[in-house]
Amino acid sequence: MIQPLSAPRQLMIPLLCLLLLLTGCSGEESQEKPQQVQPPKVTLFSPERTETKQLFSYPGSVRASRETALSFRVGGQLVKISAYPGQSVSEGDLLMQLDVTDLGDNIRILEAELDGAEARAQKAASDFSRAEELLGEDVIAQADFDLAKSSLASADAAVRNLRAQLSLAHHKLDYASLKAPYDATVTGQMVENHELVQAGQPVLRIHDIATLEIDCSVPENDIARLSLRKGMPATLQLPSQPGTNITAALAEWSTSAERATGTYRLTFRFPAPDTITVLPGMTAEVTISSATTGEMLTIPFSAVTADTRGKSAVWIYNHSTGRISLRHIRTGQLSGPDRIIVTGGLEEGEQIVAPDSHYLTEGMIVEPLTDKNKAETE
């Protein structure tokens, strides 16, 4: 037999049901409450008109300021090599030597012949002096005097001839020694020791890489904007040495365009840097500033992004709505290390958003950073 619940227990059951119902309702309310999303904070920049120079960049290739293929001025057998590729040499250093045995023998023969010729010339001079005295005393005939005079002239000519031959022989002896014409680095060797070489045959190649040069080709549209002058500076950037700038000076330029390309050749010269290695054949980017300055609209380079077509664009901030929109702009050359020239699509007074690290979308609401916010984030 089931016992009926007491009055207190009967009251507890409705209270428990009411408590469970209230708990469920409060849980639903907390789940349905929407969360507020804070708009991203962005940095705003205003385009500025600044006095600037346009920068023009062209590719180029480094080469030695001087490059020479050396050869002997006389032929002979090579007996000594004193310099090899990669070796640095100074002006006057001996590089190669030919056998001088035959040249030395020829000099000694000529010296002996010269001694005999000088002795004969001395006797002819004495005979002429005596004949001159005798002619004055009417002791000899005019014909005898003329013969003595002719003998002296012939003897003197023989001496001069032998002296010239001896001088040439000494020159040939000097030519048998190949010496460095200037401070350089040996870059090529075309013969081996003990080979027979001919006069004028290239045997060694040297470069002067203490001073280097770089050529670049400038289109006719750009050449008109550059005031070319000797010593005009340019900045070189080598892909092999990222982050390194080298200053070069204009050494020479062509005054007529090449027919095939319609460009003008500019040659810049610079001393080889001590801190990095720069060798002939390396490629570099040559950057030149325009001669004329003017006020041009510029913005930070970091503010430029790309639209869906891959063209330059910036995010424009609308103060009335707090929203941003992407706008295509036309850009020119770089202006300084961190700004770029804007040639169209942007006006003074408008404000643009730096992309920073935010994911920006069309129509997004953003919160501009104040100077105080900048200071805090920095």
Residue pairs with C-beta under 8 A, 6 or more apart in sequence:
38 367
39 322
39 364
39 365
39 366
39 367
40 358
40 360
40 364
40 366
40 367
41 366
41 367
41 368
41 369
41 373
41 377
42 317
42 324
42 353
42 354
42 356
42 358
42 360
42 366
42 367
42 368
42 369
43 353
43 354
43 356
43 368
43 369
43 374
44 317
44 351
44 352
44 353
44 354
44 368
44 369
45 299
45 300
45 303
45 351
45 352
45 353
45 354
46 348
46 349
46 350
46 351
46 352
47 297
47 298
47 299
47 342
47 346
47 347
47 348
47 350
47 352
48 297
48 298
48 299
49 295
49 296
49 297
49 298
49 348
50 295
50 296
50 298
50 335
50 339
51 293
51 294
51 295
52 293
52 294
52 295
52 296
52 298
52 335
52 336
52 339
52 341
53 289
53 290
53 291
53 292
53 293
53 335
54 225
54 289
54 290
54 332
54 333
54 335
54 341
55 287
55 288
55 289
55 290
55 333
55 334
55 335
56 218
56 222
56 225
56 226
56 287
56 288
56 289
56 290
56 333
57 285
57 286
57 287
57 288
58 216
58 217
58 218
58 285
58 286
58 288
59 216
59 283
59 284
59 285
59 286
60 214
60 215
60 216
60 236
60 268
60 283
60 284
60 285
60 286
61 214
61 215
61 281
61 282
61 283
61 284
62 212
62 213
62 214
62 238
62 278
62 279
62 280
62 281
62 282
62 283
62 284
63 212
63 213
63 214
63 215
63 280
63 281
64 207
64 208
64 209
64 212
64 213
64 280
65 208
65 209
65 210
65 211
65 212
65 213
65 269
66 182
66 184
66 207
66 208
66 211
67 187
67 205
67 206
67 207
67 208
67 280
68 181
68 184
68 205
68 206
69 202
69 204
69 205
70 95
70 178
70 181
70 202
70 203
70 204
70 205
70 206
71 197
71 199
71 200
71 201
71 202
71 203
72 96
72 98
72 175
72 176
72 178
72 197
72 199
72 200
72 201
72 203
73 172
73 175
73 199
73 200
74 98
74 103
74 172
74 175
74 176
74 199
75 98
75 196
75 197
75 198
75 199
75 201
76 98
76 99
76 100
76 102
76 103
76 176
76 196
76 197
77 98
77 99
77 194
77 195
77 196
77 197
78 96
78 97
78 98
78 99
78 191
78 192
78 193
78 194
78 195
78 196
78 197
78 203
79 97
79 98
79 99
79 193
79 194
80 94
80 96
80 97
80 193
81 95
81 96
81 189
81 193
82 93
82 94
82 95
82 96
82 97
83 89
83 93
83 95
83 96
83 180
83 186
83 204
84 186
84 189
85 186
85 187
85 188
85 189
86 185
86 186
86 187
87 185
87 186
88 183
88 184
88 185
88 186
89 95
89 180
89 183
89 184
89 185
89 186
89 206
90 180
90 183
91 180
91 181
91 182
91 183
92 179
92 180
93 179
93 180
94 177
94 178
94 179
95 178
95 179
95 180
95 186
95 204
96 177
96 178
96 203
96 204
97 176
97 177
97 178
98 176
98 177
98 197
99 176
100 173
100 176
103 169
103 172
103 173
103 176
104 173
106 169
106 172
107 166
107 169
107 170
107 173
110 162
110 165
110 166
110 169
111 166
113 162
114 159
114 162
114 163
114 166
117 155
117 158
117 159
117 162
118 159
120 155
120 158
121 152
121 155
121 156
121 158
121 159
123 155
124 148
124 151
124 152
124 154
124 155
124 156
125 152
125 155
127 148
127 151
127 152
128 148
128 149
128 151
128 152
130 148
131 140
131 144
131 145
131 147
131 148
131 149
132 145
132 148
134 140
134 144
134 145
135 142
135 144
135 145
178 203
178 204
180 206
182 208
183 208
183 210
184 206
184 207
184 208
184 209
185 206
185 207
185 208
185 209
186 204
186 205
186 206
187 205
187 206
187 207
188 204
188 205
189 203
189 204
189 205
190 201
190 202
190 203
190 204
190 205
191 197
191 201
191 203
197 203
207 280
209 272
209 279
209 280
210 271
210 272
211 269
211 270
211 271
211 272
212 269
212 270
212 271
212 272
212 278
212 280
213 251
213 267
213 268
213 269
213 270
214 236
214 248
214 267
214 268
214 270
214 284
214 286
215 265
215 266
215 267
215 268
216 265
216 266
216 268
216 286
217 258
217 261
217 263
217 264
217 265
217 266
218 226
218 263
218 264
218 265
218 266
219 262
219 263
220 257
220 262
220 263
220 264
223 264
225 290
225 291
225 292
226 232
226 288
226 290
226 291
227 291
227 292
228 250
228 253
228 266
229 250
230 249
230 250
230 251
230 252
231 249
231 250
232 249
232 250
232 288
233 247
233 248
233 249
233 250
233 289
234 247
234 248
234 249
234 250
234 268
234 286
234 287
234 288
235 245
235 246
235 247
235 248
235 286
235 287
236 245
236 246
236 247
236 248
236 268
236 270
236 284
236 285
236 286
236 287
237 244
237 245
237 246
237 284
237 285
237 287
238 244
238 246
238 278
238 282
238 283
238 284
238 285
239 283
239 284
239 285
240 282
241 276
241 278
244 276
246 270
246 273
246 278
246 284
247 270
248 268
248 269
248 270
248 286
249 268
249 269
249 270
250 266
250 267
250 268
251 267
251 268
251 269
252 267
253 264
253 265
253 266
253 267
254 264
254 265
254 266
255 264
256 264
257 263
257 264
258 264
258 265
266 286
266 288
268 286
272 278
296 332
296 335
296 341
296 342
297 341
297 342
297 343
297 346
297 348
298 335
298 339
298 340
298 341
298 342
299 314
299 339
299 340
299 342
299 346
299 352
300 338
300 339
300 340
300 354
301 334
301 338
301 339
301 340
302 338
302 354
302 355
303 314
303 315
303 352
303 353
303 354
303 355
304 312
304 313
304 314
304 329
304 331
304 340
305 312
305 313
305 314
305 315
305 326
305 355
306 312
306 313
307 313
307 326
307 328
311 328
312 328
312 329
312 330
312 331
313 326
313 327
313 328
313 329
314 326
314 327
314 329
314 346
314 352
314 353
315 324
315 325
315 326
315 327
315 352
315 353
315 355
315 360
316 324
316 325
316 326
316 327
316 350
316 351
316 352
316 353
317 324
317 351
317 352
317 353
317 366
317 368
318 324
318 325
319 351
321 365
322 365
322 366
322 367
323 363
323 364
323 365
323 366
324 353
324 360
324 362
324 363
324 364
324 366
325 362
325 363
326 362
327 345
327 346
328 345
329 342
329 344
329 345
329 346
330 342
330 343
330 344
330 345
331 340
331 341
331 342
331 343
332 340
332 341
332 342
332 343
333 340
333 341
334 340
334 341
335 341
346 352
351 368
353 360
353 366
358 366
360 366
369 377
